[in-house]
Amino acid sequence: MSLQMPPLRGVHDERGAKVTEFGGWEMPVEFDSIQEEHRAVRESVGKFDVSHMGEIAVSGPDARALMQRLTSNDVTALDVGDSQYATITDEDGVIIDDTVVYRLPDEGDDHVFLFIPNAGNDEAMTERWRTHRDEWGLEASVENQTHEYAMFAIQGPDARELVLDVVADPDRVSDLSRFEATYTTVEGTESESESESKCWVARTGYTGEDGLEVIAPWDDAESVWSAFDCQPCGLGARDTLRLEAGFVLAGQDFDRETNPRTPYECGIGFTVKLDTEFVGRDALERAKEEGVEEKLVGFRLVDRGIARHGYDITTTDGDVIGTVTSGTMSPTLEAAIGLGYVPVEYADAGTKIRVDVRGRPKKAKIETPPFVDTV
């Protein structure tokens, strides 16, 4: 199967970006260097093309009911312009995907939502929503709009100032709190149809820094991207930034098939609202009452070396107790950090462990993420 291409594939080629396959898409992994791009976001501002993320719109009389029953957070708490982080779980409470849910402006009396599945999951989530809608007899439209919109993340301490300089409604965007969003026009996106020039701008991100994410019409992608005059960043820096912030990555820190985990094991139990009804709710109530046997922890290597996905975590005596799910050399800390699952009795900060790096045990300590200061 051929890889899907973001709308800026040619623009990235002209910029000299190195590309990689991710979630069925060919995406830029770095433009200049991971360290340089990482530093730009931590110290100033950088922009990411994240158009590989899915966009699924749900509307109609029963849109809110459908969203409530298929995501773990409380959708009823969202006003227009609000968003929330949530998980999508199966009957056993295992995470299928994590997502951000936005409540868009209503259409008449109907609620409208947009949720963002991870790369490569848009078709499966569209089918899941439609199947359950039909099974439950709900009236809602479920539209996969992944190829109708581009998505960019403008991140860093100077991100808001940069965005405010190029939007039509700077006061409205300036007033956004974390996880709030609004429609506005970005400089250079004027088109024949006024509605096509509008972008959904949200104060969200995946780097640990302040910033905004912009969902723009696919055909306006190049002009919107060009409006943000800052360091372009690839998926390599996105990964080092999110790891320093302690954010989990679907398909790596949890995977329904290869590493099935509940939100409680994964350290994102705050996304679960047990006073709502959703698929997996009963299983998660039991899991919360019984407690978890393993949990995702952060760690920092004391010895030289880099922990990689799949490496064994052991006791100081060499007994295998867990597995690394994510690891990197932190550009900010100049130290090797990672995430992995260990039994709860080894999960306390300061616990001494070893990470088997290519057959050599490396000293490490459990550390509670985030590894750096975040907003």
N, C-alpha and C positions, 0 to 999 in steps of 0.2 A: 504494500500500500504506500502510495506517495505521501510525502510529508505536506502538511498544510503550511501555507505561507502567510505571514502577517502582511497588512497592507503596505508597510514600509520596507519590505524586503529589498527593493532596489535602492532605497535611500541608505539603508544600512550597508549594502555592498559598496556604494560610492564612498561612504565614510571609512571603509576598510575594516568593518567589524568581522571578527571571527564568529562563526555560527556553530550551533550544536542542535541536536535533536532533543526535544523536551516535550513530553506528553503528546507526541504525534505532530508537533510543530517544529519548523526550523527557525530558531530564534538566536539573536546575538548573545554570545556568552561574554564577550569583552570587546571594547572599542580601542582602548589604549593599553591599560593594564588593570587587573582586578584591584591592586593596591591603590592606584591613582583614583580610580572610580569610587572605591570605598572611602577614601580620604575626602573626596569632594562632598560626599553625602554627610559624613560626620562633621565636616568643618564648614561647609557652605551649602551647596545644592547640586543635585544631579537628577537626571531624568531617565526613566526606564520605559521601554516598550513592553507592556505586559498584555498585548493583544491576544496572546494564547489562552488567557483566562476566558471562561465561558460567560455568557450573558443570557439568562432565561427570564422572560417576562411572564408574569401570571396576573390575570385580571378577570373581572367578572363578579357576579353576586356572591360566589362562594370562594373567592380568591384567598381571603384571610383565613377561612376555615381550612383550606387545603394547605396553605403554608404552615399553619399552626400544627397540623397533624403530621407534617413531614420534616419539621425542623425542631431542634431540642430547646430552643430559647422561646421567649414569650413574644410572639409576633403582635399580640394585641397591645403591647406597650408602645408600639411604634406610632408616632404621629407622622404626618407628611414631612419628608425631609430627614427623618431619622433612619438610622441603620443599626444593625447589631451583628455580632459574630455568633455563629451557631454551628452545630454539627448536624449531620444527616446520619441517622443510625438505623440498623436493621432490628428485627424483632429481639435479638439477643443483646441489644445495646451496643453492638460493635460499630465503630465509626466507618461509614461508607465514604464520606467526604466531609470536609469542613467548608464553610461558606460565609459570605457576608450578604445579609438581606437588607435591601433598601426599600423603603416605602416611597413610591413616586406619587405625584399629585393624582387625586381621584379622577375618575372619568364618570361624571354624573354622580350616581349613588354607589358606584362600584369602586372598591379598593384596587390599587395597582401596585404590584411588587416587582422588583428586579432582584434576582439572586445570582451570585457569582460562583459557579462550581470551578474546581481546579481544571487545569489543562487536560484535555482529552476525555473529560467526564460529562461534557455538555449533552451529548446524545443520550447517554445512559440516564442522566438525571431528567431530561425531557421525557423519556419513556417512562421513568418511574413516576413522575408527577401525573402523566396522562393515565397511566394504568390505575393508580390509586384514585384519581378523580372519577374514572368510570366505575371502579369497584364500589366506591362510596356514594355514587349518584350525585356528585357535586357539579355545579354549573360554574365552570371557569375555563378561560382560554390559557393554554400553555404554549408559548412560542419561543423556540430556540433562535436567539438573535445574535449568536456569536459572530457570524460573518456579516452582520450589519453595523457593528461598532468596533472601533479601536479602543484600547485602554492604555493610558499612560500614568505613571506614578512620578510626581515631582516631589522629591524628598530632601530634607536637610534643614538646618536652622534658618536658611535664607529662602526656603521654598515658598512660604506664604507671600513674602514681599515680591518675588518674581511673578507668581501667579496673579497677584493683585494688579500688577503693571499691565497685564494683557487681557483682563476680563472686562466685560461691559458693565458689570455690577460689582465693583470692588467693595463697596460698603456691605453688600449682602454676603459676599464671600468672606470678608473679614470677620463678620459676626458669627461664622460657623464655629461651633464647638466640636470637640472630638466626636466622631461618628454622626455628624450632621452633614447634609448635602443640599444642593440647590441647582437649578438650571441657570445657565448664563451663556453668553456668547464669548468665545475666545477670538482675539484679534486674528484676522485672516481667514475666518471660516464663513464669511458672508456668502450666501448662495441664493438661487432664485426662490427657494422655499425657505421662509423664515424658520420653520420648525426644524429643517435639516441642519441649520447652522448652530443649533443649541447643543451645548455640552452639559453633561451631568457632572458636577464638581463636588467631590466629597472629601472631608477632612479625615482621611483614613490612610493607611499605609502598612508596610511590612518590613520596615527597617529599624524601628525603635526611635527614629527621629520624627519631628513634626513634618507635616507635608500634606499634600492633597493628591487625590487620584481623579483622573479626568476620563470620562467615557464620551467619546466623540463619534460622530457618524463616520463610517468606514471611508467614504469618499473624501472626507475632510481631514483624514489622518495626517497627511504631509504638512498641510498648513498649520494645523494645531501643534504638531511636533516642533515645527520650525519656530513657532511663536515663543517657545520656552528656550531662551538662549543660555544654555548651561551645559555642563559635562554630560554626554550620553553615557549610560551605564548598562552593562549586560547582566545576564543571569548569574555570572560568577560573583560579582559584587553583591548582588541581591542575596545570594546564599550566605556570604560571610557576614553581611549586615544582619540578616534575620537570625543567624546563629548567635551572634553576640547579644542579640535581644532576647534569645531563648524562645523564639517562635518555632512552632512545629511545622514540618513540611509533609503534606500528604504524599503517600507512596514511598516515603522514606522513614519518617518517625512513626508512622502507622500505615498499615495496608490491610484491607479486609481479607485478602487472600493469603499473604505471606507473613503478616505480623498483625493479626487482629487485636485491636485494643479498644477499650471503652474510654470515654472522655475522662473518667476518674483516673485511670492508669496513665493517661496521656498528659495529665496536669491541666486540663481545660474543663474541669467539672463545673466551672462558673457558667458555662454555656447551657447547662442542664437546669431546666425549671420543672421540677417534679409536680408542681401544682397545675400543669397543663397536660393535655392528652396528646401524645405523639407516638409514632412507631418506635418501640424500644423503651418506652417510659417505665413499664413494669419491671423489666429486666434491670434497668438502671437504678430503680428504687431498691431492689434487692442488693445490687452491687454496692450501693452506698451504705446500706445497713450492715452488710457483711464486711465491708472494707476490701481493699485490694491487696494482693500478695506481692505484686511488683508495681513499680512506678517509674516514670521517666525522670531522670535526674540529669543535672549538668555536672561536668567535671573539667578540671584543668590539669594538664600534664605537668609534672615537676621535672621529669627527664626530657631530653631532647627527643623529638619524634612527633608524628602527626597521627592521630586516631582517624580511621576511616570506617565508613559504613561496613558492618559485618564483622569487625574485629571483636575478639573476646574481651570481656571485662572479668577480671579474676580478683580473688582475695590476695592479700599479701603472701599467702602460702601457695598461691597458684591454682586454687580451685576456681573453676569457671562459674560465675554467678550471673552473668548477663552479656548483653551484646550492644556494641556501639551502633547507633542509628544515624547519627550525623557527626562529622568532625571536620575541623579546619584549623589552619594557623590564623589566629585573630590578628588582622592588621593593626587594630587599635591597641591591643594589649601586648602584641609581639610574643604571644604564647599560644600553645596548642590547646584548644577547647573542644568540647563535644557534648553530645547528648546520648543517653542510652538507658536501657531498662535494667534495674537491679531489684532484688527482693527488698521489701520495705525496711528490714533490719539493717540494710547497708546504705539507706538513702539519706541519712543525716549529713548536713554540711560538715565538712572536715574529716569525714571518714576516709581512711587511706585505702586505696585500691591499686590495682595494676591493670594496664591495658596492653594486650599482646599485640605488638606492632611487628609484623613479619617474623614471628617466632621469638621476639625479644620482649620480655616483660618491662614495661615502662611505668615508673612511679607516677601516681596521680592522686588527686583529692576530689571528693565530691564537693561541688559548689552550687549554690542556689542561683539559677538564672533570674534576671538578666546578668550577663557578665560585665556589662557597661551600663552607665546611667542612661535611662530612656525617658521619653516624655510620657 
